[in-house]
Amino acid sequence: MHRNYFDAEYVVLHDQYLLDFEWANDGSPCLALIFSRWFTRGWTALELIMSKRIKVLYKGRDGEPVVKDLDSDILAQDPSRCTRAHRVASSIVRRLRQQIRNVDKNGVFAGSWHFRPLEKEDSVLGRLLPNSTLTSVIMKIRDAVRHWPYCVLLRDNNRNHGLGLLVIPMEREDQDGYFINCRFVGSIHESAPPDPGSHDSRFGFDRFKIGNEGDQPDMLMTRFPTKAAS
């Protein structure tokens, strides 16, 4: 499926929330984009990365859909001539499109992440909140958290709250054990502990591949050592 995005001349985003949002040249359509259901789905970042050009449908003044280009029409072009909210929303979208560069044509991406195995308290206390409004995504994340010994939380830092990716690790690759293949579950938000923002010693650091699980069995996190986070 991800190859379809890569091969397409452009991808058209059809989201009912955005179709009900009237287009205006004030930056508000960019804010509407990041609050749309499409943007909160787990694989949205990958779709953004794989797509060369993205066209978005909004509501026109006459009630009919209008087509706008993500890069030239929606994202902020001149920081001095747009609102702070428009700049922030644009930077969020641009970071998602540029942050992960090592994505192959099959949608498999690899990188180094801070990580920690889930704990029983994550499940019992409901610490991990699905970062989505889609029922199917929410149920998928909740089901995975119930089987917490098989799950891992990935982050780009080792702080103890905020956004992260929930994955299920499989086996390490045979070649030098360099990457841990993972099955993607969803994007989550970890609720803040008593001392939010502090460094969390539970996090290790390792290399992961997401989307290359094949038929490999799920893997308990006790089966590979935790590397100390630097």
N, C-alpha and C positions, 0 to 999 in steps of 0.2 A: 504493500500500500504506500509506503513512504517513497518508493521509487516513482510512483505516479506524481507526487509533488515535485520531485527533483526534475523529472522530464517535462513537466508542463511549462508552456510559455508563460502563463500566469495562473494563479489560483484565485477563484472567486469565493469570498466569504459571505455566506448567506446565513445570518443570525436574526431570529425574529425580534429580539430586543433592539438590535441596531436598525432593523427595518421600521420599527416604530419610533425611532429617534430621528427627528428632523435635522437635516444637514444645515450647518451654519459655519461661517468662516471665522469662528472665534475660539477655536481649540477644543470646544466641548465635545465634538465627535471623537477626539482622541481619548478623552476621559471615558466616554461611553464605551469605547472599544475595550479598555482594560477592565471595565466592570461587567462586560458581557459574559454570558455563559460560555461562549467559545473560548474566551481568554483564560477561564478558570479550569478548563479541562486539563487532564494530566499531560496529554501529548501535544498541546498547543505550541510549546517551545520548539519541539522538533519540527512541527509543520512550518513554523516561521523560519527555521534554519534551512530546511530543505527547499522551500519555495523561492524562486528567483524574483518573482513579482507577485504582489497580492493586491487584488481589487476588492473593495468592501462596498456592500450595498447599504445605503441609508434611505431614509424617507425624504422625498423631495417636497418642495413647497406645495405642489399640486397633489400631493398624496401618493404619487408614483415613485418607484425606486429610482435612485440616482447612483451611479457607479463612481467611486473615488479611489484613487491610487494611494496605497498606504504610505509610500515614501515621499511622493511629491505633493499630495493633497492633505494628508491627515497628520503626519508627524511634523513637529515644529522645525522650521528651516532657519530662522533668525532668532536667537535667544533674546535679543534686545527688543523684539517686536511681538512677543507673546507673553502670556501669563505664566507665573511660576508653576501653576498646576499643569499647564500644557507642556512646559519643559520637562517636568518630572515624569509625566505619563509617557512622553516621547522617549525619554532616556530608558525607561523600563522596557519598552518595546525594542529599542535598539540593542540593549544589553542582551536580551533574549536571542536576538538574531545573530549576534556576534560572539557571544561568550564561549560557546562550544564549537570549535572549528574542526575537530577530528571526528566528523560524522561521515560514514561511508554511504554508498548509494542504496544500501538496504535499510538504512535508518538506525544502524548500530553505532552508538557513540561511546567513546572511552575517555577516561580521565582520572585524575587523582582527587580523592575526596577525603575529608574528615568523616569518620563514621563511628557509630556505636551500635552494638546489638540492643534490641529492645529489651526492656525489663518487665517483669510482671506488673509493676506499678503503672507502667504506661497503659496497660490494658485495663487494670482494675480501676484506676483513678481517672481514666479518660483524658490523659495528657495530650494525646495526638488528635488534632482536629482536622478533618478533611478540608482541603483548600479548594472546594468545589461546591456548586449548587446542584450538580447532576446527581440524581438518586442512584444511578448505577455506579458512579464513581464512589459516592459516599459508602454504599453497601460493600463495595469491593475493598475499600480501605478498612472498614470496620471488621470485616471477616478476616482480613490478614492480621490485624492487631490482636484478634482473639487467639491466633496461633503465633503469638509473639516470639517464641524461641527460634522461629525460622526467619524473622524479619530484621532488617537493618535500616537505620536512619542515616542518610547521607547529607552532608552539609559542605558548603564552601568555607566554613570556619568552624572552630570548636567552642563556640559560645553555647550557652545552655538554654536558649529559647529562640523562637522564630521559625522561618520557613525552612523546609527540607524536603527531600525525596524519600519515599518509603519503597524499599526494594526487598526482594527475596533472593538471597545469594544461592548460586548453584555451585558447581565444581570450579576450581581454578583451571585455567588453560594448561594443557600438557606442556607447552613450550615454556620452560623456565618458571612455570607458575606465576607468570607476570601479571595477568589480569584475573579478577574474579568475575565470572559471568553472572549476570543478575536478571531477574524478571522484574519489570517495572510494575509497581502497584499504584502509586499516585502521589500527588503533592499534598503535603500536610503542614500544619502550623502547630508547633509545640507550645503549649500554654506556659506562661512565665512562672518559674519557681520563685521562692522567696528572695533570691538574689539574682535577678535577671541580668543577662549581659556578661556575666563573669565567665572565665575560661572553665571548661568542663573536663576534668581529668579522665572521664569515662571514654572520651573520644580517642580513637586511634587514627591512623592515616594509611591508606592503601590505594591500589589501582583497581578500578571497576570498569566493566563493559556492560552496558544496558541494552537489551534487545537482541542478545545473541544466545539465548538459553537453550534453543533446540529442544531435545527430549531429555535433558539432564534432570536428575532428581533434585528436589529441594535439599538444602544443606544446613545443618545446625551450625550456628556461629561458633560453637566450641571446637569445631574441626579445623580451624586455622588460627594462628596466633595473632594477637593484636599488636600492631606496630605503634610505638609511641608517637604521639603527635608533636610536631616541632612548633 
